[in-house]
Amino acid sequence: MIKDSLKDIGNSARGLFKNPLGLLLLCALYLATLVCVYVFFATGQATAWQLIVSALTAVAAPVLFFLLQSAVANFAQPDTGIAALLRRTLRDFLKVLLLGIPLIALAVGIIYLLGKLQAHLPKVEEAPHVVASTLAPKPEPLHWQDALVSSLWLLLLGIILPAIAAHLWLSTARDGLVFTLKKIHRVVGRAFTPRPFFIYLVGLFLFGLMPYFILYTRTLVSNGGWVEFSLFDLRLALAFLFTLLGWTITLGALARATPPPETVTVAAPLPAESTTPPTASVVSDSETHEAETHDAAA
């Protein structure tokens, strides 16, 4: 299972460069999504023009996000050219959006419930103030309340929900929306079978954990100034590449690990049975044999 999963990931990674124009389209959509998100949070609300910009980016960011997911889901299908990718991306955009709305509602519900859970958990007692000393400060103890909530955040919002979304979008792009809705229990259950789930965990390291460590790992720079700024730009570029390429490779490997539904073969119609009873045919054969014997004797 592990060998086949790694083989699917390798084939998906090699397939990235077989369609460079499609990969360029994914980069453009992802960059446009990030720009819209940045402009939305960076733009103030002091003037009417800034309100218009904020409203436009608030609408454009989710539209571009689901357009990107539609493009990635179709890019994950083997042997998809740039023309087919553009056509299928626009065709499946509304389908991906319709499946994404319940997932967003589910994510909001999970966030609300986790907030309620954290509020009802026993409060963490504050450590007493210690007089400053020359000794190194002791690390703060890990409280089970924080560990529980953080684990649920990672499990539900970082693993389970994105895995379900990936399989739903892949099934929509390959098999259609009607088939996905009819077989949604099978599509969701397939996300947690051993091989696809292992592929997703490896992909999570690529598109989730690696960008996090790249962005938040501190690098000591003695020269300061331009060197530190250049390292920051390099970190942003690497996080951009790992997030987009890791997610694309993961969906491509999942598409290879989950073949399309089995085609139903119609059995060939059986030949019509003779209306003559079997006994009648046996009797007629015996009579014919006796007649031939009588003629030969004569």
N, C-alpha and C positions, 0 to 999 in steps of 0.2 A: 504494500500500500504506500509506504513512504517513498519507495523507488519510483513508482508510477506518478505520485504527486510531484516529486521533484522534476521528473521528466516533463510533466505538463507545465510546470513553472518555467523550465528552460525553453520549451517550445514557444510558450507565450512571449518570453523575453526576446527570442530571436525573431518572432513575428512582428515586433515593434518596428523594425527597420526595413521590413518588406513593403511598408506603406508610409514613406516619409511625409507625403502630403497629408495623409490622414493624421499622422502624429503632429504635424504642424497645426492642423485644425484644432486638435485637442488642446495644444498649448495656448492657442489664441483664445479659445473659449474659457479656459481656466484663468488665464491672465485677465481677461475682461471681467470675470466674476470677482476676482480679488480686487481689482480696481474699483468696481462698483461698491463692494463692501467697505473699502478704505474711504472712498469719497463720502459714503453715507455717514460714517462715524466721524470723519474729519470736518465735515461741513457744519457750520453753525446754523442757528435758526434766528438770526437777527433781522434779515431782510426777506422780502417776498421772493427774490431770486434764489436765495439759499433754501427756502422752503420748497421751491419747485425742484431744485436739484436733489434735495433729500428725498422727495416723493418719487422722483424718477428712478433714482438709484435703489430705493426700497422695492420698487416693482421690478427693475431690471435684474437685480442680483438673484432672486429666486428663479426667474425665467432662464437666465443664463446657466444657473446651477443645474436645473433639470434638463436643459438642452445639452449640457456637457455630459450628464449621465446617460442620456439617450445616445449621444455620439460614442461614449466609451463602451456601452453595451453592444452597439453594432460594430464597433472596431474590434471587439473581442471575438466576433465570429470569424472563422478562418476564411481567407481569400476574399476580403472585402476591399474593393478599390475605392478611390476617392469619390468617384461619381456615385457609386452605390451607397457609400457612407453618407454623403450629403443628402441623398434622397431618403434613405431610411431614417436618418436623424430627424429630419423634419416630419416624416410620417409617424414616428413613434414618440414624438415629443409629448403630445397630449396624453398618450397612454402612460408614459412614465410619470407625468404630472398627476394623473388620476390615482395611480398606485402610491405616489409619494405623499399625497395629502393625508391618508389614514396613518401612514408611518410618522408624519410630523405630529399629528394629533396624539399618537401613542407616545412619542418622545416627550411631548409637553405633559402628558399625564404621568409619565414616569418621573419627570423632574419634580412635579407637584407632590407626588407621593413620597419621593425621597426627602423632600423638604419637610413634609409632615413627620416622616419617620425620625429625621434628625432632631426635630423640635420635641418629640416625645421621648427620646432617649435620655437616660440620666445625664445630668450636666457634669462636665469635666471639672474637677476641682482644680483651682489655680494653685500653682506651686508657691510656697512662701518665698518672700523676697530675701535674697541672700546678699550679705555684705560683699562688695567687690573685693576680690583677692587677686593675687598674681597667678593663681592656678588657672589652667584652662577650664572654661565652663563645661559642665556636663551636658551631654545631649538630652533634649527633652524626651521623656518616655512616650512610647506609642500607646495611645489610648484605644481601647477596643471599639469605642463609639466611632471615632474617626476612621479606623480601619474598616469597619463594617460598611459605613456609608460610601467610602472611597471604592471598596471592592464592588459594591452594587452598581455604582456609577460606571466603572470600567466594564463590568460583566454585561449590564443591560444596554448601555448606550454606546459602548465601544466594541462589543463583540456580537451580542445576539441581534440587536436591531440592524446594524449595518450588514450582517451576514444575510438576514432575511431580505433586506432591500436589494442586495446584489443579485440574489437568485430570482426575485420577482422581476427585476428589470431585465435580466438576461432571458428569462422565459418569455417576457413580453416582446422583446426584440426578435427572438428566434421563432417562437411558436404562436404569438399573437395574444391579444388581450383576452379574448373570449376563452381560449384554452387555459390561460393562466388563472382566470377567475374560477373556471370549473374545477380545475385540479389544484387549487391554491393550497390545500392541505398537503398534497404530495410535494409541491414546489417548496413549501416552507419546511416540511420534514426532511427533504433532500439536503437542505442547508446544513443539517447537523449529523449527516452520515459521516463516517470516519474520513474518507478521502477528501471530499469538499471542505470539511471543517478543518482538516490539517492544512490544506492549501490556504484557507482564509487566515489561519493563525500565522503562517509564514508571511503572507501578504501584509498582515497587520503590523508585523515588525518592519516591513519596508515602507509602507505609506503612513504609519502612525507613530511608531516608537522612534525610528531613525530621524525623522524631521524634528521630533521633540528634543532628542539629545543634541542634534546639530544646533538648534536655536538656543537652548538653555545651558549648554556646556560653556563655561567661562574659560577663555584663553588668556593667559597672562602675556601682555605685550609691553615690552620695555621702551620701545620707540614711540608709542602713542600716536596721536594725530591720524595721519593718512593710513598708516598700517592697520590701526584698529577699525577705521571706517571701511577699508578694503576687506578685512576679514568679516565684518558684518554683512557686507554685500555678498560675499562668497557664501556665507551661511544661508542667506535668504535664497540665493540661487539653488543651492543644494537641497534645501528644504522644499522648494518649488518642484524640483525634478523628482525627488524621492516620493513626494506625495502623489503627483500625477502619474509618474511611471509605475510606482508601486501599485496604485489602484488599478491601472490599466492592465498590468501584468497579472494581477490577482483575478480580475474578471475574465481575462483570456484563458487562464489556467482552469478556472471554474467551468468555462464553456467547453473546454476539452474534456474535463472530468465528468461532466454530466451530459451524455449524448442526447440527441433529440428523442422525442417519444417514439415508441415502437409503432411502425406502420402496421395497420390491421390488414392482413391478407384475407381476401375472400376465397373460401374454398370452392373448388370447381364443382358444378352441379353433378350429382350422381346420375348415371344413365337410368332412364325410365325402366321400371321393372316390367317384364312381360306379363300380360294379363292371363296368359295360359297357365293353368296350375301345373306345378312340377310333376304331379302324378300323371296328368294327361300327356305330357311330353314323354315320360318314361314309357307309358303304354303305347304311344304312337311309334316310338323307336323300336319297341319289342315286336309290334305287329309288322313293321317294315322289315325287320330282320327275318321273321318267320316267312314272310312272302318271298324274300330273296332266296331263302333256303329251299322252299318248295319249288320255285322255278328252276333252281339248279338241279334238283333231283329229277324233275321232269325232263 
